[in-house]
């Protein structure tokens, strides 16, 4: 009787499919920053922007409803002021700080005229106060995942 040695064609194909799947999903995570960093930062920034927008619409008594944007920080100004300097001492859900040591993602904000802006303030209807000029759309760039704000105040994730 002849003994079969080696692998069958089905076993070889299954092994190749498993190796291919692993190479597509696991290997890219070991090279460079992950795309998940962009999406995580975008989702946190969306939450902070929408929370400030809701506060403006509910008129919560805050002196201003503004978010200050710097390359590594998106946060309201110092509590009880309406300056143009972001403050880390605000509530955690309003502060999005990017760790420059662990990621190369940065905030970059452009208005409808492609001009850079550092603050965005909401009125009682949830729209931007013409600062920046979001007459068509404003965009906060995070690399792979961006945030768009249209003229009516709709804040959403865009590509």
N, C-alpha and C positions, 0 to 999 in steps of 0.2 A: 504494500500500500504506500502511496506517495504522500508524504507530509507536505502541507502547504506552508511556506515560510514567507514572511513579508506582510505588507498591508494591502488591503483591498482598495479598489478605486474609490469607493464610497468613503472609507476612512480617511484617505488622503484629501479628498475634496472638503470634507467636514473640517479637517485640520487647517487647510488653507483659508477657508471662510472665517474660522475663529481667529486666526492670526491677522487676517485682513481687517476684521472688525476691531481688534485690539489696537492695531497700528493707527487706525483712523481716529479712535476715541481717546486712547490713553497717552500715546506718545506726544501729541502736541501740547499736553499740559506740562511737560517737562521742559519745553523750550519757550522762553519769553513769557510776558504777562498773558494771563488768560483773558479770553473774551468775556468771561463771567465777571471780571472786575468792572468792565464798562457797564454791563447791565445792572450790577449791584449798585454802583454809584448812581446810575441814572434813576433807578427805582427809589433810592433814598432821597435824591434831589427832587424827584417828582412829588414825593410825599411832603417834603418841606415846603415846596412852592404851593401845593394845593392847600396845605394847612394854613399858610399865611393868607392865601386867597380867601379861604372860608372865614378867617378872622376878620378880614376887611368887609366881607359881605354881611357878617353878623355884627359888625361894629362893636368889637369887644372892649372898646375904651382904650386901646393902646394908642400911643401918640402917633405912630405911623405903622403902615403895613408894608414893610420893605424887606427885601432880601438883598444882601450884598454878595457879589460874586468875585472871587479872586481865583487865581489858577489852582490853588489847592484847598480852598475853603468856600463853602456856600452857607451863609448864616445871616440872621437878622443883625442889625446894629446893636450897640450896647443898649441894655435895657433902659427904658425911659428916655432915650435919645433917639434922634432920627438922623444920625450921622452917616457917613459913607464908609465906615470901617466895620468889618465883620467882627463879631464877638463870640468866642468859644463858650462863654459863660451862660449862654441861653439854654433853654430846654434841649435835651439830647435829640428829640425828634425833629428839631428845627435846624440842627447843625449837621452838615455833611463835610467831614474833613478827610482829605485824601492823604495817605501816608506816602510822601515822596520817596521814601527809602524802599518801599516794597512794590510800588507801581509807577508806571510812566503816564498814567491817565491824568489829564488836566482839564479844568473847566475853561472854556473859551466861548464868550457870549457875543453874538452878532445880531444887530437889528435889521429892519427891512431894507435899510440903505447899506448894509454890510459894514456898518460902523460898530466898533467894539463898545460895549457898555459894561458897567460894573454894578449897577443897582437896578432892581426891578420893583416897582411899587404898584399896589393894587388899589382901585377905588371901590366904592360901596357896591358896585355891580360886578366886581370880580375882574374887571378889565384892567389893563395896564394904564397908568396915568400919563400916557404919551411920553413917558420916560422909561424905557427907551421907545423909539418910534417903531411900534409893532403894527403899523397900518396894514400890512399884509401878513407878516409872520416874523417872529423873533426865534432865534435858535441858540441853544446852549449845547455846544459840541463837547462830547466826551470820547471821541474816537470812533469806536464801533457802534455806540448807541447814543443818540442825541435826544434832546428835549425841544419840542416846538411849542410856541405860544402864539395863537392867532389873535387877530384884532378884537375878537369878542371875549378873549380871556380863556379860551379852551387850552388846557395844558395837557400835552400827550407825548408819548414816546414816539420818535420818528427815526428814520434811517438817513 
